[in-house]
């Protein structure tokens, strides 16, 4: 049996999913674009209690991680500062 949610709970979960996908796209926008964009990336995710978790192979994880590290090292990553 599926869990029944209130409207407020459903909206809160949708907002959590949206924020999580925003974070992925913000940390590795080129990699997400290469995977077909945000919607295609979302289709590759499974839900966990803390949000969507992408199902990626080793090479995909590495590519996104390297993009994140490169953006962080060069100061082009917005970490919510300012």
RAGINOR-V517814 format. One record per pair of residues at least 12 apart in sequence whose ideal C-beta (glycine too) atoms are under 10 Angstrom apart, sorted by sequence separation. I is the first residue (numbers start at 1). J is the second residue. D is the distance in whole Angstrom. If there is no record, write none. Layout:
i->(I,I)
j->(J,J)
d->(D,D)
This chain:
i->(25,42,43,44,25,28,41,24,41,22,25,44,21,24,25,21,24,35,18,21,21,24,35,20,32,41,18,21,17,20,31,35,34,20,24,17,20,23,24,35,31,34,35,17,20,21,24,31,34,16,20,21,31,19,20,31,32,16,18,20,21,30,31,34,13,16,17,18,20,30,31,16,17,28,31,32,16,28,31,27,28,30,31,13,27,28,29,28,24,27,28,30,27,28,30,26,27,28,29,28,24,27,26,27,29,28,27,26,27,26,27,26,26,23)
j->(37,54,55,56,38,41,54,38,56,38,41,60,38,41,42,39,42,54,38,41,42,45,56,42,54,64,42,45,42,45,56,60,60,47,51,45,48,51,52,63,60,63,64,47,50,51,54,61,64,47,51,52,62,51,52,63,64,49,51,53,54,63,64,67,47,50,51,52,54,64,65,51,52,63,66,67,52,64,67,64,65,67,68,51,65,66,67,67,64,67,68,70,68,69,71,68,69,70,71,71,68,71,71,72,76,77,77,77,78,78,79,79,80,80)
d->(9,9,10,7,5,10,7,8,9,9,8,9,6,7,10,9,9,9,10,7,6,9,9,9,10,10,10,8,8,9,10,7,9,10,10,9,10,9,8,9,8,8,9,8,8,8,7,10,10,10,4,7,10,8,5,5,8,10,10,9,10,9,4,10,9,8,6,10,10,9,9,5,6,8,9,9,9,4,5,8,8,6,9,9,9,9,8,4,8,8,5,10,5,10,9,10,10,9,9,8,10,7,9,8,10,10,6,8,9,7,9,9,10,10)
